[in-house]
């Protein structure tokens, strides 16, 4: 899916895990690609995301999926990662 700058910017930001606000993930953009950045066992990870549609993205290498949640105005308010970890956008 082709994204314009406004659409891509809607995804960007820090998302806090609903179950523990001490863990967060970050969606960044480098060039035309979105990245999911997170720490796991003290190691930083960065996964390139393929945006499938306005609400879904996937990392082709790992198969990890993100489902973006939106409010009625269309603003991204959260994400569901791996179909089980819910994050709220800061």
Phi and psi in degrees as GROMACS dihedral restraints (atoms count N, CA, C in turn):
[ dihedral_restraints ]
;  ai    aj    ak    al  type     phi  dphi    fc
    3     4     5     6     1   -82.7    20    10
    4     5     6     7     1   130.0    20    10
    6     7     8     9     1  -111.0    20    10
    7     8     9    10     1   140.0    20    10
    9    10    11    12     1   -90.5    20    10
   10    11    12    13     1   171.3    20    10
   12    13    14    15     1   -61.3    20    10
   13    14    15    16     1   -40.9    20    10
   15    16    17    18     1   -64.0    20    10
   16    17    18    19     1   -42.5    20    10
   18    19    20    21     1   -64.0    20    10
   19    20    21    22     1   -46.3    20    10
   21    22    23    24     1   -62.2    20    10
   22    23    24    25     1   -42.3    20    10
   24    25    26    27     1   -63.1    20    10
   25    26    27    28     1   -27.8    20    10
   27    28    29    30     1   -64.1    20    10
   28    29    30    31     1   -28.7    20    10
   30    31    32    33     1   -82.5    20    10
   31    32    33    34     1   -28.4    20    10
   33    34    35    36     1   -65.4    20    10
   34    35    36    37     1   144.2    20    10
   36    37    38    39     1   143.5    20    10
   37    38    39    40     1  -176.4    20    10
   39    40    41    42     1  -102.1    20    10
   40    41    42    43     1   134.9    20    10
   42    43    44    45     1  -121.0    20    10
   43    44    45    46     1   126.9    20    10
   45    46    47    48     1   -97.4    20    10
   46    47    48    49     1   138.2    20    10
   48    49    50    51     1   -65.9    20    10
   49    50    51    52     1   129.3    20    10
   51    52    53    54     1   -60.7    20    10
   52    53    54    55     1   -36.7    20    10
   54    55    56    57     1   -77.8    20    10
   55    56    57    58     1   -17.1    20    10
   57    58    59    60     1  -161.4    20    10
   58    59    60    61     1   109.5    20    10
   60    61    62    63     1   -73.0    20    10
   61    62    63    64     1     5.0    20    10
   63    64    65    66     1   -88.8    20    10
   64    65    66    67     1    -1.6    20    10
   66    67    68    69     1  -124.2    20    10
   67    68    69    70     1   133.2    20    10
   69    70    71    72     1  -141.0    20    10
   70    71    72    73     1   161.4    20    10
   72    73    74    75     1  -123.3    20    10
   73    74    75    76     1   160.5    20    10
   75    76    77    78     1  -130.4    20    10
   76    77    78    79     1   136.1    20    10
   78    79    80    81     1  -103.6    20    10
   79    80    81    82     1   121.2    20    10
   81    82    83    84     1  -121.4    20    10
   82    83    84    85     1   173.7    20    10
   84    85    86    87     1  -134.3    20    10
   85    86    87    88     1   131.2    20    10
   87    88    89    90     1  -128.7    20    10
   88    89    90    91     1   116.5    20    10
   90    91    92    93     1    65.2    20    10
   91    92    93    94     1  -126.4    20    10
   93    94    95    96     1  -101.1    20    10
   94    95    96    97     1    10.5    20    10
   96    97    98    99     1  -112.9    20    10
   97    98    99   100     1   135.8    20    10
   99   100   101   102     1   -87.6    20    10
  100   101   102   103     1   147.7    20    10
  102   103   104   105     1  -129.8    20    10
  103   104   105   106     1   141.5    20    10
  105   106   107   108     1   -97.5    20    10
  106   107   108   109     1   120.3    20    10
  108   109   110   111     1  -116.5    20    10
  109   110   111   112     1   132.7    20    10
  111   112   113   114     1  -157.5    20    10
  112   113   114   115     1   163.1    20    10
  114   115   116   117     1  -107.2    20    10
  115   116   117   118     1   140.4    20    10
  117   118   119   120     1  -139.7    20    10
  118   119   120   121     1   117.7    20    10
  120   121   122   123     1    53.0    20    10
  121   122   123   124     1    42.1    20    10
  123   124   125   126     1    79.1    20    10
  124   125   126   127     1     0.4    20    10
  126   127   128   129     1  -107.8    20    10
  127   128   129   130     1   133.4    20    10
  129   130   131   132     1   -78.6    20    10
  130   131   132   133     1   138.2    20    10
  132   133   134   135     1  -127.8    20    10
  133   134   135   136     1   147.9    20    10
  135   136   137   138     1  -139.6    20    10
  136   137   138   139     1   116.2    20    10
  138   139   140   141     1  -112.4    20    10
  139   140   141   142     1   125.3    20    10
  141   142   143   144     1   -69.2    20    10
  142   143   144   145     1   137.5    20    10
  144   145   146   147     1  -110.5    20    10
  145   146   147   148     1   136.3    20    10
  147   148   149   150     1  -100.6    20    10
  148   149   150   151     1   114.6    20    10
  150   151   152   153     1   -79.6    20    10
  151   152   153   154     1   118.4    20    10
  153   154   155   156     1   -86.6    20    10
  154   155   156   157     1   -40.8    20    10
  156   157   158   159     1  -156.9    20    10
  157   158   159   160     1  -173.4    20    10
  159   160   161   162     1   -62.0    20    10
  160   161   162   163     1   -18.0    20    10
  162   163   164   165     1  -118.6    20    10
  163   164   165   166     1    -8.4    20    10
  165   166   167   168     1  -131.1    20    10
  166   167   168   169     1   139.9    20    10
  168   169   170   171     1  -139.5    20    10
  169   170   171   172     1   157.0    20    10
  171   172   173   174     1  -144.1    20    10
  172   173   174   175     1   147.8    20    10
  174   175   176   177     1   -94.3    20    10
  175   176   177   178     1   115.9    20    10
  177   178   179   180     1   -61.1    20    10
  178   179   180   181     1   -38.0    20    10
  180   181   182   183     1   -67.3    20    10
  181   182   183   184     1   -42.3    20    10
  183   184   185   186     1  -102.9    20    10
  184   185   186   187     1   -18.9    20    10
  186   187   188   189     1    80.6    20    10
  187   188   189   190     1     2.5    20    10
  189   190   191   192     1   -66.8    20    10
  190   191   192   193     1   133.9    20    10
  192   193   194   195     1  -113.2    20    10
  193   194   195   196     1   149.0    20    10
  195   196   197   198     1  -124.7    20    10
  196   197   198   199     1   137.2    20    10
  198   199   200   201     1  -120.4    20    10
  199   200   201   202     1   117.1    20    10
  201   202   203   204     1   -83.1    20    10
  202   203   204   205     1   137.3    20    10
  204   205   206   207     1  -102.5    20    10
  205   206   207   208     1   143.2    20    10
  207   208   209   210     1  -129.6    20    10
  208   209   210   211     1   154.9    20    10
  210   211   212   213     1   -87.0    20    10
  211   212   213   214     1  -179.0    20    10
  213   214   215   216     1   -62.8    20    10
  214   215   216   217     1   -25.8    20    10
  216   217   218   219     1   -82.2    20    10
  217   218   219   220     1    -4.6    20    10
  219   220   221   222     1    93.0    20    10
  220   221   222   223     1     0.8    20    10
  222   223   224   225     1   -78.5    20    10
  223   224   225   226     1   134.6    20    10
  225   226   227   228     1   -68.3    20    10
  226   227   228   229     1   126.8    20    10
  228   229   230   231     1  -117.7    20    10
  229   230   231   232     1   -11.0    20    10
  231   232   233   234     1  -174.9    20    10
  232   233   234   235     1  -179.6    20    10
  234   235   236   237     1  -149.6    20    10
  235   236   237   238     1   146.6    20    10
  237   238   239   240     1  -109.7    20    10
  238   239   240   241     1   120.3    20    10
  240   241   242   243     1  -109.0    20    10
  241   242   243   244     1   132.6    20    10
  243   244   245   246     1    58.9    20    10
  244   245   246   247     1    27.2    20    10
  246   247   248   249     1    60.7    20    10
  247   248   249   250     1    16.2    20    10
  249   250   251   252     1  -149.9    20    10
  250   251   252   253     1   -18.2    20    10
  252   253   254   255     1  -103.2    20    10
  253   254   255   256     1   114.0    20    10
  255   256   257   258     1   -97.1    20    10
  256   257   258   259     1   132.3    20    10
  258   259   260   261     1  -125.0    20    10
  259   260   261   262     1   143.2    20    10
  261   262   263   264     1  -107.4    20    10
  262   263   264   265     1   134.9    20    10
  264   265   266   267     1   -71.9    20    10
  265   266   267   268     1   134.2    20    10
